[in-house]
């Protein structure tokens, strides 16, 4: 067993994994204001939800959620704050 061979292959897999992660997740992480699209319309349905969430360490916080649908586009938009 050649340790250098497996170290080289492991390095290649690691670098490829990091590169793929940046390729797939960078557009989500780095969203600029110029890439946003403005959508106009009237709100047809609006729901708000509040719930208490707890972490495994015992700390708790309030999760608030706003869901709405526009008349012009029948998609549900969700805004969450934890």
LUMBAVEX-347136 format. One record per atom (N, C-alpha, C, O): atom name; x, y, z; residue in one letter. Coordinates in nm, 2 decimals. Each point is the difference from the previous one (the first is absolute). Layout:
BEGIN
 site      u      v      w code
   CA      X      Y      Z    A
...
//
This chain:
BEGIN
 site      u      v      w code
    N   0.08  -0.12   0.00    X
   CA  -0.08   0.12   0.00    X
    C   0.09   0.12   0.00    X
    O   0.09   0.02   0.09    X
    N  -0.12   0.07  -0.19    X
   CA   0.08   0.12  -0.01    X
    C  -0.08   0.12   0.06    X
    O  -0.10   0.04  -0.05    X
    N   0.15   0.01   0.16    X
   CA  -0.07   0.11   0.07    X
    C  -0.01   0.12  -0.08    X
    O  -0.10   0.08   0.00    X
    N   0.21  -0.05  -0.08    X
   CA   0.00   0.12  -0.08    X
    C  -0.11   0.00  -0.10    X
    O  -0.06   0.10  -0.04    X
    N   0.04  -0.22  -0.02    X
   CA  -0.10  -0.02  -0.11    X
    C  -0.14   0.04   0.06    X
    O  -0.08   0.07  -0.06    X
    N   0.05  -0.13   0.18    X
   CA  -0.14   0.02   0.06    X
    C  -0.01   0.15   0.05    X
    O  -0.11   0.05   0.00    X
    N   0.22   0.00   0.05    X
   CA   0.00   0.14   0.04    X
    C  -0.03   0.10  -0.12    X
    O  -0.08   0.09   0.01    X
    N   0.14  -0.12  -0.12    X
   CA  -0.02   0.08  -0.12    X
    C  -0.15  -0.02  -0.05    X
    O  -0.06   0.10  -0.04    X
    N   0.01  -0.22   0.04    X
   CA  -0.14  -0.02  -0.04    X
    C  -0.10   0.07   0.10    X
    O  -0.10   0.05  -0.05    X
    N   0.13  -0.06   0.18    X
   CA  -0.08   0.07   0.10    X
    C   0.00   0.15  -0.02    X
    O  -0.10   0.06   0.01    X
    N   0.22  -0.01  -0.04    X
   CA   0.01   0.15  -0.02    X
    C  -0.09   0.04  -0.12    X
    O  -0.06   0.10   0.00    X
    N   0.07  -0.18  -0.11    X
   CA  -0.08   0.02  -0.12    X
    C  -0.15   0.00   0.03    X
    O  -0.07   0.09  -0.05    X
    N   0.03  -0.19   0.12    X
   CA  -0.15  -0.01   0.04    X
    C  -0.04   0.12   0.09    X
    O  -0.10   0.06  -0.02    X
    N   0.19  -0.02   0.11    X
   CA  -0.03   0.12   0.09    X
    C  -0.01   0.13  -0.08    X
    O  -0.10   0.07   0.02    X
    N   0.19  -0.05  -0.11    X
   CA   0.00   0.12  -0.07    X
    C  -0.12   0.01  -0.10    X
    O  -0.06   0.10  -0.02    X
    N   0.03  -0.22  -0.04    X
   CA  -0.12  -0.01  -0.09    X
    C  -0.12   0.03   0.08    X
    O  -0.09   0.07  -0.05    X
    N   0.07  -0.12   0.17    X
   CA  -0.11   0.02   0.08    X
    C  -0.02   0.14   0.04    X
    O  -0.11   0.06  -0.01    X
    N   0.22   0.01   0.05    X
   CA  -0.01   0.14   0.03    X
    C  -0.04   0.08  -0.12    X
    O  -0.08   0.10   0.01    X
    N   0.14  -0.13  -0.13    X
   CA  -0.03   0.08  -0.12    X
    C  -0.15  -0.02  -0.04    X
    O  -0.06   0.10  -0.04    X
    N   0.01  -0.22   0.05    X
   CA  -0.14  -0.03  -0.03    X
    C  -0.09   0.08   0.10    X
    O  -0.10   0.05  -0.04    X
    N   0.13  -0.05   0.16    X
   CA  -0.08   0.07   0.10    X
    C   0.00   0.15  -0.03    X
    O  -0.11   0.06   0.01    X
    N   0.22   0.00  -0.04    X
   CA   0.00   0.14  -0.04    X
    C  -0.08   0.02  -0.13    X
    O  -0.07   0.10  -0.01    X
    N   0.08  -0.19  -0.09    X
   CA  -0.07   0.02  -0.12    X
    C  -0.15   0.00   0.02    X
    O  -0.07   0.08  -0.06    X
    N   0.02  -0.18   0.14    X
   CA  -0.14  -0.01   0.02    X
    C  -0.06   0.10   0.10    X
    O  -0.12   0.04  -0.01    X
    N   0.19  -0.01   0.12    X
   CA  -0.05   0.08   0.11    X
    C   0.04   0.15  -0.01    X
    O  -0.07   0.08   0.07    X
    N   0.17  -0.04  -0.15    X
   CA   0.04   0.14   0.00    X
    C  -0.11   0.09  -0.06    X
    O  -0.02   0.11   0.06    X
    N  -0.06  -0.15  -0.16    X
   CA  -0.11   0.09  -0.04    X
    C  -0.10   0.03   0.11    X
    O  -0.06   0.10   0.00    X
    N   0.04  -0.20   0.08    X
   CA  -0.10   0.02   0.11    X
    C   0.06   0.09   0.11    X
    O  -0.07   0.08   0.06    X
    N   0.19  -0.10  -0.03    X
   CA   0.07   0.07   0.11    X
    C   0.02   0.15  -0.04    X
    O  -0.02   0.09   0.08    X
    N   0.07  -0.07  -0.20    X
   CA   0.04   0.13  -0.05    X
    C  -0.11   0.05  -0.10    X
    O   0.03   0.01  -0.12    X
    N  -0.15   0.03   0.17    X
   CA  -0.10   0.06  -0.08    X
    C   0.01   0.15   0.01    X
    O  -0.02   0.05   0.11    X
    N   0.04   0.01  -0.22    X
   CA   0.01   0.15   0.00    X
    C  -0.13   0.06  -0.03    X
    O  -0.09  -0.06  -0.06    X
    N   0.08   0.19   0.10    X
   CA  -0.13   0.07  -0.02    X
    C  -0.03   0.01  -0.15    X
    O  -0.12   0.00  -0.04    X
    N   0.22   0.01  -0.05    X
   CA  -0.02   0.02  -0.14    X
    C  -0.06  -0.13  -0.06    X
    O  -0.05   0.01  -0.11    X
    N   0.07  -0.13   0.17    X
   CA  -0.05  -0.12  -0.05    X
    C  -0.15  -0.03   0.04    X
    O  -0.05  -0.10  -0.04    X
    N  -0.01   0.18   0.13    X
   CA  -0.13  -0.02   0.04    X
    C  -0.10   0.05  -0.10    X
    O   0.03   0.10  -0.08    X
    N  -0.15  -0.16   0.07    X
   CA  -0.10   0.04  -0.09    X
    C  -0.12   0.05   0.07    X
    O  -0.05  -0.06   0.10    X
    N   0.00   0.17  -0.14    X
   CA  -0.12   0.06   0.07    X
    C  -0.13  -0.06  -0.06    X
    O  -0.01  -0.01  -0.12    X
    N  -0.08  -0.03   0.21    X
   CA  -0.13  -0.06  -0.04    X
    C  -0.11   0.09   0.06    X
    O   0.00   0.03   0.12    X
    N  -0.09   0.02  -0.20    X
   CA  -0.11   0.08   0.05    X
    C  -0.13  -0.08   0.00    X
    O  -0.02  -0.09  -0.09    X
    N  -0.07   0.12   0.18    X
   CA  -0.13  -0.07   0.00    X
    C  -0.07   0.03   0.13    X
    O   0.06   0.05   0.10    X
    N  -0.18  -0.09  -0.09    X
   CA  -0.08   0.01   0.13    X
    C   0.01  -0.13   0.07    X
    O   0.00  -0.11  -0.06    X
    N   0.01   0.12   0.19    X
   CA   0.00  -0.12   0.09    X
    C  -0.13  -0.06   0.00    X
    O  -0.10   0.06   0.04    X
    N   0.09  -0.19  -0.07    X
   CA  -0.13  -0.07   0.00    X
    C  -0.02  -0.08   0.13    X
    O  -0.11  -0.02   0.05    X
    N   0.22  -0.03   0.01    X
   CA  -0.01  -0.07   0.12    X
    C   0.12   0.03   0.09    X
    O   0.12   0.01  -0.05    X
    N  -0.14   0.01   0.18    X
   CA   0.11   0.03   0.09    X
    C  -0.02  -0.07   0.13    X
    O  -0.10   0.00   0.06    X
    N   0.21  -0.07  -0.02    X
   CA   0.00  -0.08   0.13    X
    C   0.12   0.04   0.07    X
    O   0.11   0.01  -0.05    X
    N  -0.12   0.00   0.19    X
   CA   0.12   0.02   0.08    X
    C  -0.01  -0.11   0.11    X
    O  -0.10  -0.04   0.05    X
    N   0.22  -0.01  -0.02    X
   CA   0.02  -0.11   0.10    X
    C   0.11   0.04   0.09    X
    O   0.11   0.05  -0.04    X
    N  -0.13  -0.08   0.17    X
   CA   0.10   0.02   0.10    X
    C   0.01  -0.13   0.08    X
    O  -0.10  -0.06   0.04    X
    N   0.22   0.01  -0.02    X
   CA   0.02  -0.12   0.08    X
    C   0.13   0.01   0.08    X
    O   0.10   0.07  -0.04    X
    N  -0.09  -0.13   0.15    X
   CA   0.12  -0.01   0.09    X
    C   0.08  -0.12  -0.05    X
    O  -0.05  -0.11  -0.01    X
    N   0.18   0.14  -0.01    X
   CA   0.09  -0.11  -0.03    X
    C   0.11   0.00   0.10    X
    O   0.04   0.10   0.06    X
    N   0.01  -0.22  -0.03    X
   CA   0.10  -0.02   0.10    X
    C   0.12  -0.08  -0.06    X
    O  -0.02  -0.09  -0.09    X
    N   0.14   0.13   0.12    X
   CA   0.12  -0.07  -0.04    X
    C   0.03  -0.12   0.09    X
    O  -0.06  -0.01   0.11    X
    N   0.15  -0.07  -0.15    X
   CA   0.03  -0.11   0.08    X
    C   0.08   0.04   0.13    X
    O   0.01  -0.08   0.09    X
    N   0.03   0.20  -0.09    X
   CA   0.07   0.05   0.12    X
    C  -0.10   0.06   0.10    X
    O   0.04   0.03   0.12    X
    N  -0.16  -0.01  -0.16    X
   CA  -0.10   0.05   0.10    X
    C  -0.05   0.14  -0.02    X
    O  -0.09   0.04   0.06    X
    N   0.16   0.03  -0.15    X
   CA  -0.04   0.14  -0.03    X
    C  -0.12   0.00  -0.09    X
    O  -0.01  -0.08  -0.09    X
    N  -0.07   0.18   0.11    X
   CA  -0.12   0.01  -0.08    X
    C  -0.02   0.13  -0.07    X
    O   0.06   0.10   0.05    X
    N  -0.13  -0.09  -0.16    X
   CA  -0.02   0.12  -0.07    X
    C  -0.14  -0.01  -0.07    X
    O  -0.06  -0.11  -0.01    X
    N   0.02   0.22  -0.05    X
   CA  -0.13   0.00  -0.07    X
    C   0.03   0.00  -0.15    X
    O   0.07   0.08  -0.05    X
    N  -0.14  -0.18  -0.02    X
   CA   0.01   0.00  -0.14    X
    C  -0.12   0.07  -0.06    X
    O  -0.11  -0.05   0.03    X
    N   0.12   0.15  -0.11    X
   CA  -0.11   0.06  -0.07    X
    C   0.01  -0.02  -0.15    X
    O   0.10  -0.01  -0.06    X
    N  -0.22  -0.01   0.01    X
   CA  -0.01  -0.04  -0.14    X
    C  -0.11   0.08  -0.07    X
    O  -0.11   0.00   0.06    X
    N   0.13   0.05  -0.17    X
   CA  -0.10   0.07  -0.08    X
    C  -0.01  -0.07  -0.14    X
    O   0.09  -0.01  -0.07    X
    N  -0.22  -0.03   0.04    X
   CA  -0.02  -0.07  -0.13    X
    C  -0.11   0.09  -0.07    X
    O  -0.10   0.04   0.06    X
    N   0.13  -0.02  -0.19    X
   CA  -0.10   0.08  -0.08    X
    C   0.00  -0.05  -0.14    X
    O   0.10  -0.06  -0.05    X
    N  -0.21   0.08  -0.02    X
   CA  -0.02  -0.03  -0.14    X
    C  -0.04   0.13  -0.07    X
    O  -0.08   0.07   0.05    X
    N   0.14  -0.05  -0.17    X
   CA  -0.04   0.11  -0.08    X
    C  -0.10  -0.04  -0.11    X
    O   0.00  -0.12  -0.04    X
    N  -0.09   0.21   0.01    X
   CA  -0.10  -0.03  -0.10    X
    C   0.06  -0.03  -0.14    X
    O  -0.05  -0.08  -0.07    X
    N   0.15   0.16   0.03    X
   CA   0.06  -0.01  -0.13    X
    C   0.08  -0.13  -0.02    X
    O   0.00  -0.06  -0.11    X
    N   0.06   0.01   0.22    X
   CA   0.08  -0.13  -0.01    X
    C  -0.05  -0.09   0.11    X
    O   0.00   0.04   0.12    X
    N  -0.05  -0.16  -0.15    X
   CA  -0.05  -0.09   0.10    X
    C   0.11  -0.08   0.07    X
    O   0.00  -0.12   0.00    X
    N   0.10   0.19   0.05    X
   CA   0.10  -0.07   0.08    X
    C  -0.01   0.05   0.15    X
    O  -0.04   0.11   0.02    X
    N   0.08  -0.20   0.07    X
   CA   0.00   0.04   0.14    X
    C   0.14   0.05   0.03    X
    O   0.10  -0.07  -0.02    X
    N  -0.09   0.19   0.08    X
   CA   0.12   0.06   0.04    X
    C   0.01  -0.01   0.16    X
    O  -0.10   0.02   0.07    X
    N   0.21  -0.06  -0.02    X
   CA   0.02  -0.02   0.14    X
    C   0.12   0.08   0.05    X
    O   0.11  -0.01  -0.06    X
    N  -0.13   0.09   0.16    X
   CA   0.11   0.07   0.07    X
    C   0.01  -0.05   0.14    X
    O  -0.10  -0.01   0.07    X
    N   0.22  -0.04  -0.03    X
   CA   0.01  -0.05   0.14    X
    C   0.11   0.07   0.07    X
    O   0.10   0.05  -0.05    X
    N  -0.12  -0.04   0.18    X
   CA   0.10   0.07   0.09    X
    C   0.00  -0.09   0.13    X
    O  -0.10  -0.02   0.06    X
    N   0.22  -0.02  -0.03    X
   CA   0.02  -0.08   0.12    X
    C   0.08   0.08   0.10    X
    O   0.03  -0.05   0.11    X
//
